[in-house]
Amino acid sequence: MTGPLFVGVDVGSSATKCVVLDAGGRIVGRNVRPSGFNYAQSAQASIDAAMRACGGSARCMTCCVSTGYGRADVPGSARRVTEITCHARGARQWYPAARTIIDIGGQDTKVIRLDADGRTTDYRMNAKCAAGTGTFLESIAVRLGCTLAEIDALAMRSTGQARVNSYCTVFAGTEVLERIKAGQPREDISMGLFRSIASRVLEMVAARDGPVAATGGVVAYCGAMVRALEEALGDRVLLPAEPQLAGAYGAALLGAEMDGAADPGSGVPVGEGAERC
C-alpha cells in the first residue's frame, strides 16, 4: 500500500495494540499481542505486523501517536497522548452519540465523560487496586483453576443473581472458595465476579445524560462483563466491534488530525495551527 498511513499504538500493561489508518480514515491494518517485559520491542513488533497486514512499510508511515501505560517506549512516536484522550476519541468515532465511556483494562478501569461535542469533561480512574480490572478476574481464575475464557463461559450460563461482595482480590478469592464449599453453582459464582466489577464501575459513574459505550480488553473477550454492566446501569451498553482497539484507533485518528489530513470524523480538514507530526 502506498500513500500516507497513520499509526496508533496503545501499549497496555497486558496487551499492545496497533491500528493503521489510510488517508480516508479507514482501518487497513491492526495487531494485538502481549506487551511482555519489553514495551519497545512489543510496540515495534505490533507496528511491523500491522504494516504487513496492509501491505505498507515504514516509508509510508506519515505519523505515529502512542498511548497507554508504555507510551513513552514506542519507537518513532511523534507524540504521546494519554489513554483517556485516545479511548474517548476512538469510542466517539464509532459512536458519536456516546456521552460516557467505560474502559476496563488489565490494570485499571476508567470512566470518561464527554460533552455533546465529544470533548472530555471529566474522568474517574480506579488505578490503585486490582478490583474492577482484568487482573482481578485473572487472579480469581487462577484460584478456580480456570482461564478467563472459561469463567466467562460459565458466567454466561448463570441463571441466578449471585454477587461476590468483596472488592479486594484477596478477600474475593476467599469468598469464592467459601461459596464453592457451600455448594453454590460455579456458573453463578462466575457471574457474581462480573457483577462485582460492574458494581465498582457503577460507583464511578457519577451521572449519565446519554448513551454509554464500553472499551478495553475485558469487554472485548467477556460477554458476561457487558451483561453485568447492562444489569448495573439498567440500560444498553454500546459495544464496538473491536473494543480492545479503541485506544490505538483514537491515537491513529489524532495522528491524522495533527498532520493536517482530513478529519475522518467530519470530512473537514484540520484547521491551521493544529500540532503536526
Sequence and secondary structure as in RCSB ss.txt:
>XXXX:A:sequence
MTGPLFVGVDVGSSATKCVVLDAGGRIVGRNVRPSGFNYAQSAQASIDAAMRACGGSARCMTCCVSTGYGRADVP
GSARRVTEITCHARGARQWYPAARTIIDIGGQDTKVIRLDADGRTTDYRMNAKCAAGTGTFLESIAVRLGCTLAE
IDALAMRSTGQARVNSYCTVFAGTEVLERIKAGQPREDISMGLFRSIASRVLEMVAARDGPVAATGGVVAYCGAM
VRALEEALGDRVLLPAEPQLAGAYGAALLGAEMDGAADPGSGVPVGEGAERC
>XXXX:A:secstr
  S EEEEEEE SSEEEEEEE TTS EEEEEEEE  S HHHHHHHHHHHHHHHHT  GGGEEEEEEESTTGGG T
T SEE  HHHHHHHHHHHH TT  EEEEE SS EEEEEE TTS EEEEEEE SSSTTSHHHHHHHHHHHT  HHH
HHHHHHT  S       SHHHHHHHHHHHHHTT  HHHHHHHHHHHHHHHHHHH    SS EEEESHHHHH HHH
HHHHHHHHTS EE  SSGGGHHHHHHHHHHHHHTT B TTTS B  TT    
